[in-house]
């Protein structure tokens, strides 16, 4: 069985040797290792994959010994993730369905190795898509007056379905701390990269009127600071005076679904680590 270990701690000599030696002594084989040192902060980051022969590892005992012999002495923040467990990904969406279709297509083809316990929306426009992919759909309307009650219902669903993380596939509602606090660095959002220059309901129209030459999309983890969470993935495409507003919108939506899917895949593969509102993205 393959396991992924994520670590960050104060940088010091001997960390890599200590970790790989520990795994070797437990009968494991390191099959992937990537590390990064933030020299300004003096912080060491590592992502490591290891394989153990069948029955060679007792998971609870491994964690206990790793904590005592490595994590405590080296002051590590760490986590271990068994490779045979698919994370459970809830999808929140409003009316725009391009990101939803893209994620579900990748899921159905086996490209995105997750379980999707449900799709949730504040509108009923995407219910038929959930039915098409045979995924439970929940409609929870949100108004200014009902937002608190709606989020409590959402939280109950997330807990009852044992959700590991959430993807906002163009969910046009602000997520409050009621949910963020339960899913720190586990809520992934997507938006155009015109912010803050072109905010509002029609950013592509405003960008077109200004004559911008680049359209972009940004995927990030959600924090209480709106659209200011740790960035996971970004991309851009060129536009020119020959393009119309509808071309801007089409190119933007295409970027949004591609960038979101990349960000989700990085998260699912345990290739992201968050530190000081920034991400370390492993290869």
N, C-alpha and C positions, 0 to 999 in steps of 0.2 A: 504494500500500500504506500502511495506517495503522500507526503505531508508537506505543507508550506509553512515556514516559520518567518514571521516578520519581527524585526528588532530595531529599536533605537535606544541609544544610551550615550553617556559622555564618551568621547573618543579617547582611546588609550591603546597601548600596544598589547598584542597577544589575544585580542578578541576573536579574530577569525580562527586562529589555531585552537583556542579553547573550545569553540563551538563545534568545529569539524571533528576535533578529537573526541569530544563527548558523544557525538552521533556515531562515530566509528566504534567506540567502545560499547555502544548499545546495539551493535550489529547492523547499523544503517549505512547507506551509501549516499553521499552527496552527489546529486545529479545536476544541480543548477545552483549557482551562487552569484549574486550581484550585490555590490556594496557601494556606498557613497559617504563621503565625509564632508560635512558643512564646516569648512575651515574657519569661517567667521564666528560661528557659534560653538565650535568644538564638539559637534554631535555626529555620532556614527549611525548609519542606517544600513540595514541588511535585509535582503530577501533570499531565502534559502529553501530549496526543495530537496527532500531526501526520500529514499525508498528503503523499506524494511521488508525482509522476507516474511512470509505468512507466519503469524503468531510470534514474531520476534519482538514485538513491542506491546506492552500493556500501556495503553494511552494515559490513564490516570497516574500511573507510577512514573512514566516518562516526564509528564508535566511537573510532578512533585519534585523529582530529582533535578530537572532543569532549573526550576525556580531556586532551589537551595544551593546548587553548585555553580550556577552561572548568573541567573537573573539578579539575585541579591548582591553577590560580590561586585558585579559590573554595573549595578544600578540600572538594569534594563527595564524598559517597557516592551513587552513582547506578547505575541499571540501565536497559536499554532492552529492550523486548519487542515483537517483530513480531506484528502483529495476525492474521496468517494461520496462526499456530501454535497448535493446541489443546493446553493443558496436559494431562498424563497423571495421572489421579487414581486412586490405589488406595483401596479401601474396606476397612476392618477392621470386623468386626461379631461379636457373640457370639450371644445367643439372641433378644433383642428386635429385631423387624424393622420397626417403624414408620418409623424414619429411613431405613433401607435402601430400602424401597418408595418413599418420597417422593423420594429422590435419583434412583433409577433411573427413576421416572416422568418426572421433569423432564428427565433425560438422554435418554430415549427420545423425548420430544416435541420435542426440540431446544431447550428452554428453557435447559438447562445445557450450554454448549458446551465439552465436555471429551471426552477419550478415557478409557475405563475399562479398563485392561489386565487387571485381575483383582479379585476379591473374596476376602478372606482371613478365616478364622474359626477360633476355638479350639473350635468345636462344628460339628456337621454339620447343624444345624437349618435353616440358610438356604441349603443347597446347591440345593434345588429352585427357589429364587428366582433364583439366578444362572443356572441352566439355562433358566428361563423367559425371561430377558432375554438369553440367549446370551452370557454373560460367563464366562470361566474362573474356576473356584472352587478354592481351596486350603484344605485342612484341616490345621492345625498345632496339635495339642493343647498345652496349657501347664499344667505342674504346677510346684510349688515347686522340684523337683529338675531339671526339664527346661527351665526358663525361659531360661537362657543359650543352650542349644542351639536352642531354638525361635526366639529372636530372631536368631540367626545365619542360620537358614533364611529368616526373614522378610526380612532384609537382602539376602540373595542374590537373592530374588525381586524385591525393589524395584529392585535394581541391574540385573538382567537384563532387566526390563521397562522400564527407563529412566523410572522414576516421577519425576514432578515434585513431587507433594505427596500427603499421606495424609489421609483423613477417617476419624475414629473414629466410626462410626455406631452408638453404644452398644456399643463394644468394652470389655468389663468386665475389662480387664487394665491394669496400670500399665506404661507405656512407659518403658524405661530409657534412659540416655544412649547406649547402643550404637546406638540408632536416632535419637534426638533430635539427636545431634551431626552426623548425616548429613543431617538435614532441619530445620535451624533455622528457626523461624517458618514451617514448611511442614507441620505436623501440626495438624489442626483437631479439637477435641473438643467435645462437647455434654454438659451435665448440668443437673439441676434447680438452682434458685437458693436452696435451703434451707440450703446449706452456709454457715458451719460449724455453724449452730444445730441442724440435724437431720441428723446424719451417720448412717451405718449402713445396714443392708440394707433397712429399711422407712421411709424418710424421709416418705413421704406419710401413713403411719399416725401417725407421731409428730407431724407438722404438724396433722393432723386432730384429734388428741387435745388439742393446744394451742389449737385454735380460730383458726388463722391466717386472714387475710382476703385474702391475695394469694399466688398461685402464679406462679413465674417460671422462666425457662430462660436459661442463659448458654452462649455458644459462645466459645471462646478458643483461642489457640495453645498447644500443649503445651510445657512446660518441665520441668526436673527437679523444681521445686517443685510438688507435686501440686495440680492445679486452681487454680493461682495464676498462670497465664500471661497474656499480654496479651489483654484482652477485645476481641472483634470485634463481637459482636451480643448483645443481650438483649431480652427482652420479658416482660410480666406479664399476668395475667388475674385478675379478682376472683372470690372464692369467699365463701360464707356458711354460716351454721349449717344451711341447708336442704340443702346438698350432703353426700353420703356419701363414704366413702373411695374407692369406685370412680369417683366423679365427679372427685375430686381427681386420681386416676391418669390418667383419660382426658383431662382438661384439660391435665395436665402433659405427657403424651406428644404431644398436638397441638402444644403450644408448642415442645417439643423439636425436632420435625421442621421446623417453620416457621423457628425461629431458626437451626437448623443450615443449612438451605438458603440462607437469607439470607447467612450468614457465608461459605459456600462460594462463592456468587455474587460477593460482594465480593472474595474472594481471586482468583477466576478472572478478574475484570475489572480486576485490578491496582489496586484502590481502597483497599488497606490498606498502611500503613507502620508499622513497629514501631520505637520509640525509648524506651529506659529502661523497658522492660516495660509500656509503654502503646502504644496504637495511635492513629494519625491515620487517620480514615476519610473518604475524599473522596466528594463527592456524585456 
